[in-house]
Amino acid sequence: MRWLALLAGLLLAPLTAPTIARAHPHVLIDSHLIFLFEAGKIAGIQMGWKFDPVYSSTLVQDFDADKSGSLSPSELASIEKEAFRDTRQYQYFTHAQVDGRVVEWPEAANFQVLVHKDALLYAFRLNFPSPIDPRQSPLKVSTYEESFYIDIDIPNDAAVKLVGDGSQGCRAMMGPDKANPLLGGVAFPKKVEIRCD
């Protein structure tokens, strides 16, 4: 699918935005979101997580059972089972609201793991329980882990895309999510709001 190629391009492209030093988090993730429109409504979000090199190396070492230096299909399946599925109880660290109502995500779909140079990448799709008409219902999405042990950042505007039938005339507005302070207000996650003409 075209959106998967688009996501791969987003995740693998060098980031030009300046990096802010962070002392507390132990895992750094760059999050990329592709909002998938179908017949004028948002059916889901194709998510991409790019892990920092240190954590990427740790994951590969932990799950490379045969110590071959690469991940086999069965080892990739183990990552999904043991390192990804549990994030569902935390809404996959992707907190969405429609008209102020919290979205409860069903199980993520199309999970994939990619390894590129020193980075490990997750790709997966989150489907809304019912398609969202952003022209009628305001949609807000924030990505964060509440303890800030994991710092999940949307690195720049280019990390958010709107694709598909009905995405024309819509745009993503990004800014700090002041409603969800982290570490007592020391940091704020980023939020994406979808607005349409």
TORSEDREN-807628 format. One line per 10 residues: their letters; for each residue x, y, z of N, C-alpha, C, O. Coordinates in nm, 2 decimals, padded with zeros to 4 digits, m for minus. Each point is the difference from the previous one (the first is absolute). Layout:
A	X Y Z X Y Z X Y Z X Y Z ~ ...
//
This chain:
MRWLALLAGL	00.08 m00.12 00.00 m00.08 00.12 00.00 00.09 00.12 00.00 00.11 00.00 00.05 ~ m00.17 00.11 m00.11 00.08 00.12 m00.01 00.03 00.06 00.13 00.11 00.06 00.02 ~ m00.20 m00.07 00.08 00.03 00.06 00.13 00.11 m00.06 00.07 00.07 00.06 00.08 ~ m00.05 m00.20 m00.10 00.11 m00.06 00.07 00.14 00.05 m00.06 00.09 00.01 00.08 ~ m00.09 00.01 m00.21 00.12 00.05 m00.06 00.03 00.15 00.05 00.11 00.04 00.03 ~ m00.22 00.03 m00.01 00.01 00.14 00.05 00.05 m00.01 00.15 00.09 00.08 00.03 ~ m00.14 m00.17 00.05 00.04 m00.01 00.14 00.15 m00.04 00.00 00.07 00.06 00.08 ~ m00.03 m00.15 m00.16 00.14 m00.04 00.00 00.09 00.12 m00.04 00.11 00.02 00.06 ~ m00.15 00.06 m00.15 00.07 00.12 m00.04 00.01 00.10 00.12 00.11 00.06 00.02 ~ m00.22 m00.05 00.05 00.00 00.09 00.12 00.10 m00.04 00.10 00.07 00.07 00.06
LLAPLTAPTI	m00.08 m00.20 m00.03 00.08 m00.06 00.11 00.15 00.00 m00.03 00.08 00.02 00.09 ~ m00.05 m00.04 m00.21 00.14 m00.02 m00.04 00.07 00.13 m00.04 00.12 00.01 m00.02 ~ m00.20 00.09 m00.01 00.06 00.13 m00.04 00.08 00.06 00.12 m00.05 m00.01 00.11 ~ 00.16 00.07 m00.14 00.07 00.07 00.11 m00.08 00.12 00.05 m00.06 00.07 m00.08 ~ 00.06 m00.05 00.21 m00.08 00.10 00.06 00.08 00.13 00.01 00.12 00.00 00.04 ~ m00.18 00.11 m00.09 00.08 00.13 00.00 m00.03 00.08 00.12 00.06 00.10 00.02 ~ m00.17 m00.13 00.06 m00.03 00.08 00.11 00.10 m00.01 00.11 00.06 m00.11 00.01 ~ m00.02 00.21 00.07 00.10 m00.01 00.10 m00.05 m00.09 00.11 m00.12 m00.01 00.03 ~ 00.21 m00.07 00.03 m00.03 m00.09 00.11 00.02 00.07 00.13 00.10 00.06 00.02 ~ m00.20 m00.08 00.07 00.01 00.06 00.14 00.05 m00.11 00.09 m00.05 m00.11 00.00
ARAHPHVLID	00.15 00.14 00.08 00.06 m00.09 00.09 m00.10 m00.03 00.11 m00.07 00.09 00.06 ~ 00.05 m00.22 m00.03 m00.10 m00.04 00.10 00.08 m00.10 00.10 00.06 m00.09 m00.04 ~ m00.07 00.12 00.17 00.07 m00.07 00.09 m00.07 m00.12 00.06 00.05 m00.11 00.02 ~ m00.19 00.12 00.00 m00.07 m00.10 00.07 m00.04 m00.12 m00.08 00.02 m00.11 00.05 ~ m00.07 00.12 m00.17 m00.05 m00.12 m00.07 00.11 m00.10 m00.03 00.12 00.04 m00.02 ~ m00.16 m00.17 00.02 00.10 m00.11 m00.03 m00.02 m00.05 m00.14 00.09 m00.07 m00.05 ~ m00.21 00.09 m00.01 m00.02 m00.04 m00.13 m00.06 00.12 m00.08 m00.09 00.07 00.04 ~ 00.15 m00.05 m00.16 m00.04 00.11 m00.08 m00.07 m00.05 m00.13 00.06 m00.09 m00.07 ~ m00.18 00.14 00.04 m00.07 m00.05 m00.12 m00.04 00.13 m00.08 m00.06 00.09 00.05 ~ 00.09 m00.10 m00.18 m00.05 00.10 m00.09 m00.13 m00.06 m00.06 00.00 m00.11 m00.06
SHLIFLFEAG	m00.11 00.17 00.08 m00.13 m00.05 m00.05 m00.05 00.07 m00.12 00.01 00.12 m00.02 ~ m00.05 m00.20 m00.08 m00.05 00.06 m00.13 m00.15 m00.05 m00.01 m00.03 m00.12 00.02 ~ m00.05 00.21 m00.07 m00.15 m00.04 m00.01 m00.05 00.03 m00.14 00.02 00.12 m00.05 ~ m00.08 m00.21 m00.02 m00.07 00.02 m00.12 m00.14 m00.02 00.02 m00.05 m00.11 00.02 ~ m00.03 00.21 m00.03 m00.15 m00.01 00.02 m00.06 m00.05 m00.13 00.02 00.06 m00.11 ~ m00.09 m00.17 00.11 m00.05 m00.07 m00.11 m00.15 00.04 m00.03 m00.09 m00.05 00.08 ~ 00.07 00.12 m00.18 m00.14 00.04 m00.04 m00.06 m00.10 m00.09 00.07 m00.05 m00.10 ~ m00.20 00.02 00.12 m00.07 m00.08 m00.09 m00.14 00.06 m00.02 m00.07 00.01 00.10 ~ 00.03 00.02 m00.22 m00.13 00.06 m00.03 m00.03 00.12 00.09 m00.11 00.02 00.06 ~ 00.21 00.07 m00.04 m00.01 00.12 00.08 00.01 m00.01 00.15 m00.01 00.10 00.07
KIAGIQMGWK	00.03 m00.22 m00.02 00.01 m00.02 00.14 00.14 m00.06 00.04 00.05 m00.07 m00.09 ~ m00.01 00.09 00.21 00.13 m00.06 00.04 m00.03 m00.14 00.06 m00.07 m00.01 00.10 ~ 00.12 m00.09 m00.17 m00.03 m00.14 00.04 00.11 m00.04 00.10 m00.03 m00.09 00.09 ~ 00.15 00.14 m00.09 00.10 m00.05 00.09 00.13 00.09 m00.02 00.00 00.10 m00.07 ~ 00.10 m00.14 00.15 00.13 00.06 00.00 00.10 m00.10 m00.02 00.01 m00.10 00.07 ~ 00.07 00.12 m00.18 00.12 m00.09 m00.01 00.11 00.06 00.08 00.05 00.11 m00.02 ~ 00.00 m00.19 00.12 00.10 00.05 00.09 00.14 m00.05 m00.03 00.01 m00.11 m00.05 ~ 00.09 00.19 00.07 00.13 m00.04 m00.01 00.08 00.05 00.12 00.00 00.11 00.04 ~ 00.07 m00.21 00.03 00.09 00.04 00.11 00.14 m00.03 m00.04 00.04 m00.11 m00.04 ~ 00.05 00.21 00.05 00.14 m00.02 m00.02 00.07 00.01 00.13 00.00 00.11 00.06
FDPVYSSTLV	00.07 m00.22 m00.01 00.06 00.00 00.13 00.15 00.05 m00.01 00.06 00.00 m00.11 ~ m00.02 00.05 00.22 00.14 00.06 00.00 00.10 m00.12 m00.01 m00.04 m00.12 00.02 ~ 00.16 00.15 m00.07 00.10 m00.11 m00.03 00.03 m00.09 00.12 00.01 m00.12 m00.02 ~ 00.00 00.18 00.14 00.03 m00.09 00.12 m00.11 m00.10 00.03 00.03 m00.11 00.01 ~ m00.15 00.16 m00.01 m00.11 m00.09 00.03 m00.02 m00.10 m00.12 m00.04 m00.12 00.02 ~ 00.06 00.17 m00.14 m00.01 m00.09 m00.12 00.09 m00.12 00.02 m00.03 m00.11 m00.03 ~ 00.16 00.14 00.06 00.10 m00.10 00.02 m00.04 m00.10 00.11 00.02 m00.12 m00.01 ~ m00.07 00.18 00.12 m00.05 m00.09 00.11 m00.11 m00.10 m00.04 00.01 m00.11 00.03 ~ m00.11 00.16 m00.11 m00.10 m00.08 m00.04 00.05 m00.11 m00.09 m00.04 m00.12 00.01 ~ 00.12 00.16 m00.11 00.05 m00.10 m00.09 00.08 m00.11 00.08 m00.02 m00.12 m00.03
QDFDADKSGS	00.11 00.16 00.12 00.07 m00.10 00.08 m00.09 m00.09 00.08 00.03 m00.12 00.01 ~ m00.13 00.18 00.05 m00.09 m00.08 00.09 m00.08 m00.10 m00.08 m00.03 m00.11 00.05 ~ m00.01 00.14 m00.17 m00.09 m00.09 m00.08 00.08 m00.08 m00.11 m00.07 m00.08 m00.06 ~ 00.19 00.10 00.05 00.08 m00.08 m00.10 00.04 m00.13 00.07 00.12 m00.01 00.04 ~ m00.21 m00.08 m00.03 00.01 m00.12 00.08 00.12 m00.09 m00.05 00.07 m00.06 00.07 ~ m00.05 00.06 m00.21 00.10 m00.09 m00.05 00.13 00.08 m00.02 00.10 m00.06 m00.05 ~ m00.09 00.18 00.10 00.12 00.09 m00.01 00.06 00.00 m00.14 00.12 00.00 m00.01 ~ m00.21 00.02 m00.09 00.05 00.00 m00.13 00.03 00.15 m00.04 00.07 00.02 m00.11 ~ m00.11 00.07 00.19 00.03 00.14 m00.04 m00.11 00.07 m00.07 00.00 00.12 m00.03 ~ m00.11 m00.20 m00.01 m00.11 00.05 m00.06 m00.13 m00.07 00.06 00.01 m00.09 00.07
LSPSELASIE	m00.12 00.15 m00.11 m00.13 m00.05 00.06 m00.07 m00.09 m00.10 m00.04 00.05 m00.11 ~ 00.01 m00.17 00.15 m00.08 m00.09 m00.09 m00.15 00.03 00.02 m00.03 00.07 00.09 ~ m00.05 m00.13 m00.18 m00.15 00.02 00.01 m00.05 m00.04 00.14 m00.09 00.07 00.06 ~ 00.14 m00.18 m00.01 m00.05 m00.04 00.14 00.05 00.09 00.11 m00.07 00.03 00.09 ~ 00.19 00.03 m00.11 00.05 00.09 00.10 m00.08 00.13 m00.01 m00.02 00.07 00.10 ~ m00.02 m00.03 m00.22 m00.08 00.12 m00.02 m00.14 m00.02 00.07 m00.05 00.09 00.06 ~ 00.00 m00.21 m00.08 m00.13 m00.03 00.06 00.01 00.01 00.15 m00.10 00.04 00.07 ~ 00.21 m00.08 m00.01 00.02 00.01 00.14 00.00 00.14 00.05 m00.05 00.03 00.11 ~ 00.11 00.06 m00.19 00.00 00.15 00.04 m00.15 00.04 00.00 m00.03 00.08 00.10 ~ m00.05 m00.11 m00.19 m00.14 00.04 00.00 m00.07 m00.05 00.13 m00.07 00.07 00.07
KEAFRDTRQY	00.10 m00.20 m00.04 m00.07 m00.06 00.11 00.05 00.05 00.14 m00.08 00.03 00.08 ~ 00.21 m00.01 m00.07 00.06 00.03 00.13 00.03 00.14 00.02 00.01 00.05 00.12 ~ 00.01 00.03 m00.22 00.04 00.14 00.01 m00.10 00.10 m00.05 00.01 00.12 00.03 ~ m00.11 m00.16 m00.10 m00.10 00.09 m00.06 m00.14 m00.01 00.05 m00.06 00.10 00.03 ~ 00.01 m00.23 m00.02 m00.14 m00.01 00.03 m00.04 00.06 00.13 m00.11 00.05 00.01 ~ 00.20 m00.05 00.09 m00.04 00.06 00.13 m00.03 00.15 m00.01 m00.06 00.05 00.09 ~ 00.11 00.01 m00.20 m00.02 00.15 00.00 m00.15 00.03 m00.03 m00.04 00.11 00.01 ~ m00.04 m00.22 m00.04 m00.14 00.03 m00.03 m00.07 00.05 00.13 m00.09 00.09 m00.01 ~ 00.13 m00.14 00.13 m00.06 00.04 00.12 00.03 00.15 00.03 m00.07 00.06 00.08 ~ 00.17 00.00 m00.15 00.03 00.14 00.01 m00.05 00.07 m00.13 00.06 00.11 m00.03
QYFTHAQVDG	m00.15 m00.17 m00.04 m00.05 00.06 m00.12 00.11 00.03 m00.11 m00.01 00.09 m00.08 ~ 00.10 m00.18 00.08 00.12 00.00 m00.09 00.07 00.14 00.01 00.05 00.05 m00.10 ~ m00.06 00.01 00.22 00.06 00.13 00.02 m00.05 00.11 m00.10 00.06 00.10 m00.02 ~ m00.18 m00.13 m00.03 m00.06 00.09 m00.10 m00.14 00.03 00.05 m00.09 m00.08 m00.02 ~ 00.08 00.20 00.07 m00.12 00.04 00.07 m00.09 00.10 m00.09 00.04 00.11 m00.03 ~ m00.15 m00.16 m00.01 m00.09 00.07 m00.09 m00.13 00.04 00.07 m00.05 m00.07 00.08 ~ 00.00 00.19 m00.12 m00.13 00.04 00.04 m00.08 00.05 m00.12 00.05 00.07 m00.09 ~ m00.17 m00.10 00.09 m00.10 00.04 m00.10 m00.11 00.07 00.07 m00.07 m00.05 00.08 ~ 00.06 00.18 m00.11 m00.10 00.09 00.07 00.02 m00.01 00.15 m00.10 00.01 00.08 ~ 00.22 m00.02 m00.04 00.03 m00.01 00.14 m00.01 m00.14 00.06 00.03 m00.02 00.12
RVVEWPEAAN	m00.08 m00.07 m00.19 m00.02 m00.14 00.05 00.12 m00.08 m00.03 00.06 00.00 m00.11 ~ m00.01 m00.08 00.21 00.12 m00.08 m00.02 m00.03 m00.12 m00.09 m00.10 m00.07 00.01 ~ 00.20 00.05 m00.10 m00.01 m00.12 m00.09 00.06 m00.12 00.06 00.12 00.01 00.05 ~ m00.19 m00.12 m00.04 00.06 m00.13 00.04 00.04 m00.08 m00.12 m00.09 m00.04 m00.08 ~ 00.22 00.02 00.05 00.04 m00.06 m00.12 m00.02 m00.15 00.01 00.02 m00.07 00.10 ~ m00.07 00.01 m00.21 00.00 m00.15 m00.01 00.14 m00.04 m00.02 00.09 00.08 m00.01 ~ m00.07 m00.21 00.00 00.13 m00.06 m00.02 00.07 00.06 m00.12 m00.06 00.01 m00.11 ~ 00.19 00.03 00.12 00.07 00.05 m00.12 00.01 m00.11 m00.11 00.00 m00.12 00.03 ~ 00.01 00.17 m00.15 00.00 m00.09 m00.12 00.13 00.03 m00.07 00.07 00.10 00.01 ~ m00.04 m00.20 m00.09 00.11 00.00 m00.10 00.14 00.04 00.07 00.07 00.08 m00.06
FQVLVHKDAL	m00.04 m00.14 00.17 00.12 00.03 00.07 00.12 m00.05 m00.08 00.00 m00.12 m00.05 ~ 00.10 00.20 00.04 00.13 m00.04 m00.07 00.11 00.06 00.07 m00.01 00.11 00.07 ~ 00.13 m00.18 m00.07 00.12 00.05 00.05 00.10 00.01 m00.11 00.02 m00.09 m00.08 ~ 00.05 00.21 00.07 00.10 00.02 m00.10 00.13 00.04 00.08 00.00 00.06 00.10 ~ 00.11 m00.11 m00.16 00.13 00.04 00.05 00.08 00.07 m00.11 00.02 m00.05 m00.10 ~ 00.02 00.18 00.13 00.07 00.08 m00.10 00.12 00.06 00.06 m00.02 00.09 00.09 ~ 00.14 m00.13 m00.13 00.12 00.05 00.06 00.00 m00.02 00.15 m00.01 m00.11 00.05 ~ 00.01 00.22 00.03 00.00 m00.02 00.15 m00.13 00.03 00.06 m00.01 00.01 00.12 ~ m00.10 m00.01 m00.20 m00.13 00.03 00.06 m00.10 m00.12 m00.03 00.00 m00.06 m00.10 ~ m00.08 00.03 00.21 m00.10 m00.09 m00.01 m00.13 00.07 m00.02 m00.03 00.10 00.08
LYAFRLNFPS	m00.06 m00.14 m00.17 m00.12 00.07 m00.03 m00.12 m00.09 00.02 00.00 m00.12 m00.04 ~ m00.11 00.17 00.10 m00.13 m00.06 00.01 m00.09 00.07 m00.10 00.00 00.12 m00.01 ~ m00.08 m00.20 m00.06 m00.11 00.06 m00.08 m00.12 m00.08 00.03 00.00 m00.12 00.01 ~ m00.11 00.19 00.02 m00.13 m00.07 00.03 m00.11 00.10 m00.03 00.02 00.12 m00.01 ~ m00.14 m00.17 00.00 m00.12 00.08 m00.03 m00.10 m00.01 00.12 m00.03 m00.10 00.05 ~ m00.02 00.22 m00.02 m00.10 00.02 00.10 m00.13 00.04 m00.07 m00.01 00.10 m00.06 ~ m00.09 m00.18 00.07 m00.13 00.02 m00.06 m00.10 00.07 00.10 m00.01 m00.06 00.11 ~ m00.05 00.16 m00.15 m00.11 00.06 00.09 m00.11 m00.10 00.01 m00.04 m00.06 m00.10 ~ m00.03 00.05 00.21 m00.11 m00.08 00.02 m00.11 00.03 m00.11 m00.07 m00.09 m00.05 ~ 00.05 00.22 00.02 m00.08 00.04 m00.11 00.07 00.11 m00.07 00.07 00.09 00.06
PIDPRQSPLK	m00.08 m00.08 m00.19 00.07 00.10 m00.08 m00.04 00.14 00.05 m00.12 00.03 00.04 ~ 00.22 00.06 m00.04 m00.02 00.14 00.05 m00.02 00.10 m00.11 00.08 00.00 m00.09 ~ m00.18 00.08 00.10 m00.02 00.11 m00.10 00.06 00.12 00.06 m00.06 00.07 00.09 ~ 00.18 m00.03 m00.12 00.07 00.12 00.06 m00.07 00.13 m00.03 00.03 00.10 00.07 ~ m00.12 m00.10 m00.16 m00.07 00.13 m00.03 m00.12 00.02 00.09 m00.05 00.11 00.02 ~ 00.02 m00.22 00.05 m00.11 00.00 00.10 00.04 m00.01 00.14 m00.06 00.05 00.09 ~ 00.17 m00.13 m00.07 00.04 m00.04 00.14 00.15 00.03 00.01 00.08 m00.06 m00.06 ~ m00.04 00.16 00.15 00.14 00.03 00.02 00.08 m00.12 00.05 m00.05 m00.07 00.09 ~ 00.16 00.05 m00.15 00.09 m00.12 00.03 00.13 00.06 00.05 00.07 00.08 m00.06 ~ m00.03 m00.14 00.18 00.13 00.04 00.06 00.08 m00.13 00.03 m00.06 m00.09 00.06
VSTYEESFYI	00.18 00.08 m00.09 00.09 m00.12 00.03 00.13 00.05 00.06 00.06 00.09 m00.05 ~ m00.03 m00.15 00.17 00.13 00.03 00.06 00.07 m00.14 00.02 m00.06 m00.10 00.02 ~ 00.20 00.11 m00.03 00.07 m00.12 00.03 00.10 00.02 00.12 00.08 00.09 m00.01 ~ m00.10 m00.17 00.11 00.08 00.01 00.12 m00.01 m00.12 00.09 m00.10 m00.08 m00.01 ~ 00.19 00.06 00.09 00.00 m00.10 00.11 00.01 00.08 00.13 00.09 00.08 00.02 ~ m00.19 m00.11 00.07 m00.02 00.10 00.11 00.12 00.01 00.10 00.01 00.11 00.05 ~ 00.06 m00.21 m00.03 00.11 00.01 00.09 00.13 00.07 m00.05 00.09 00.04 00.07 ~ m00.09 m00.02 m00.21 00.11 00.06 m00.07 00.12 m00.09 00.00 00.11 00.05 m00.03 ~ m00.12 m00.18 00.07 00.11 m00.09 m00.01 00.03 m00.02 m00.15 00.11 m00.01 m00.04 ~ m00.22 00.02 m00.04 00.01 m00.01 m00.15 m00.04 00.14 m00.05 m00.11 00.05 00.03
DIDIPNDAAV	00.20 00.02 m00.10 m00.03 00.13 m00.06 m00.04 m00.03 m00.14 00.08 m00.03 m00.09 ~ m00.21 00.06 00.06 m00.05 m00.02 m00.14 m00.03 00.13 m00.06 m00.08 00.08 00.05 ~ 00.16 m00.05 m00.15 m00.01 00.14 m00.06 m00.04 m00.01 m00.15 00.04 m00.09 m00.07 ~ m00.12 00.18 00.03 m00.03 00.02 m00.14 00.10 00.11 m00.04 m00.01 00.11 00.03 ~ 00.11 m00.15 m00.11 00.12 00.08 m00.02 m00.02 00.13 m00.07 00.07 00.10 00.03 ~ m00.16 m00.10 m00.13 m00.02 00.12 m00.07 m00.13 m00.01 m00.08 m00.07 m00.10 00.00 ~ 00.03 00.21 m00.07 m00.13 00.00 m00.07 00.00 m00.11 m00.11 m00.11 m00.05 m00.03 ~ 00.23 00.02 m00.03 00.00 m00.10 m00.11 m00.03 m00.14 00.05 m00.02 m00.09 m00.08 ~ 00.02 00.07 00.21 m00.03 m00.13 00.06 m00.15 m00.03 00.00 m00.03 m00.11 00.05 ~ m00.05 00.20 m00.09 m00.14 m00.02 00.00 m00.05 00.02 m00.14 00.02 00.10 m00.06
KLVGDGSQGC	m00.10 m00.20 00.01 m00.05 00.01 m00.14 m00.15 m00.03 00.00 m00.05 m00.08 00.09 ~ m00.02 00.14 m00.18 m00.14 m00.04 m00.02 m00.01 m00.05 m00.15 00.04 00.06 m00.09 ~ m00.10 m00.19 00.08 00.00 m00.06 m00.13 m00.14 m00.06 m00.02 m00.07 m00.04 00.09 ~ 00.03 00.02 m00.22 m00.12 m00.07 m00.03 m00.11 00.09 m00.05 00.01 00.12 00.00 ~ m00.12 m00.19 m00.03 m00.12 00.07 m00.05 m00.07 00.09 00.10 m00.05 m00.05 00.10 ~ 00.05 00.18 m00.12 m00.06 00.09 00.09 00.10 00.08 00.09 m00.04 00.08 00.08 ~ 00.17 m00.11 m00.10 00.10 00.07 00.08 00.03 00.14 m00.05 00.05 00.09 00.06 ~ m00.10 m00.06 m00.19 00.02 00.13 m00.06 m00.08 00.10 00.09 m00.11 m00.02 00.04 ~ 00.17 00.14 m00.02 m00.06 00.10 00.08 00.01 m00.02 00.15 m00.04 00.09 00.07 ~ 00.11 m00.19 m00.03 00.03 m00.03 00.14 00.15 00.02 00.03 00.08 m00.01 m00.09
RAMMGPDKAN	m00.05 00.05 00.21 00.14 00.02 00.04 00.02 m00.04 00.14 m00.09 m00.01 00.08 ~ 00.22 m00.02 m00.05 00.03 m00.04 00.14 00.07 00.12 00.07 00.09 00.06 m00.05 ~ m00.14 m00.02 00.17 00.05 00.10 00.07 00.07 m00.06 00.13 m00.06 m00.07 00.07 ~ 00.19 00.10 m00.05 00.08 m00.06 00.10 00.04 00.11 00.11 00.03 00.11 m00.04 ~ m00.04 m00.15 00.16 00.04 00.09 00.11 00.01 m00.08 00.13 m00.03 m00.12 00.00 ~ 00.07 00.19 00.11 00.01 m00.07 00.13 m00.14 m00.04 00.06 m00.09 00.08 m00.02 ~ 00.08 m00.19 00.08 m00.12 m00.05 00.06 00.00 00.05 00.15 00.04 m00.08 00.08 ~ m00.08 00.20 m00.06 00.00 00.06 00.14 m00.10 m00.07 00.09 00.02 00.01 00.12 ~ m00.11 m00.09 m00.17 m00.10 m00.07 00.08 00.06 m00.13 00.07 m00.06 m00.05 00.09 ~ 00.18 00.01 m00.14 00.06 m00.12 00.05 00.15 00.02 00.04 00.09 m00.05 m00.07
PLLGGVAFPK	m00.07 00.13 00.17 00.14 00.03 00.04 00.07 m00.13 00.05 m00.06 m00.09 00.06 ~ 00.19 00.08 m00.09 00.09 m00.11 00.05 00.09 00.05 00.10 00.05 00.12 00.00 ~ m00.01 m00.20 00.10 00.09 00.03 00.10 m00.04 00.13 00.07 00.08 00.09 00.03 ~ m00.21 m00.08 00.00 m00.05 00.12 00.08 00.01 00.13 m00.08 00.00 00.11 00.06 ~ 00.00 m00.12 m00.19 00.00 00.12 m00.08 00.13 00.04 m00.06 00.02 00.10 m00.06 ~ 00.08 m00.19 00.09 00.14 00.03 m00.05 00.00 m00.01 m00.16 00.07 00.07 m00.07 ~ m00.15 m00.17 00.02 00.00 m00.03 m00.14 m00.15 m00.02 m00.04 m00.09 m00.03 00.08 ~ 00.07 00.05 m00.21 m00.14 m00.02 m00.06 00.02 m00.08 m00.12 00.09 00.03 m00.09 ~ m00.18 m00.13 00.07 00.00 m00.07 m00.13 m00.05 00.09 m00.11 m00.05 00.10 00.02 ~ 00.07 m00.15 m00.14 m00.05 00.07 m00.12 m00.14 m00.05 m00.03 m00.02 m00.12 00.01
KVEIRCD	m00.06 00.20 m00.06 m00.13 m00.04 m00.05 m00.02 00.04 m00.14 00.06 00.10 m00.05 ~ m00.14 m00.18 m00.02 m00.04 00.03 m00.14 m00.15 00.02 m00.01 m00.07 m00.09 00.05 ~ 00.03 00.20 m00.10 m00.14 00.02 m00.02 m00.03 00.00 m00.15 00.07 00.07 m00.08 ~ m00.17 m00.14 00.03 m00.04 00.00 m00.14 m00.11 00.10 m00.02 m00.11 00.00 00.06 ~ 00.14 00.10 m00.15 m00.10 00.10 m00.03 m00.03 00.00 m00.15 00.10 m00.02 m00.08 ~ m00.22 00.04 00.04 m00.04 m00.01 m00.14 m00.08 00.13 m00.04 m00.08 00.05 00.09 ~ 00.10 m00.01 m00.21 m00.08 00.12 m00.05 m00.14 m00.04 m00.03 m00.08 00.08 m00.04
//
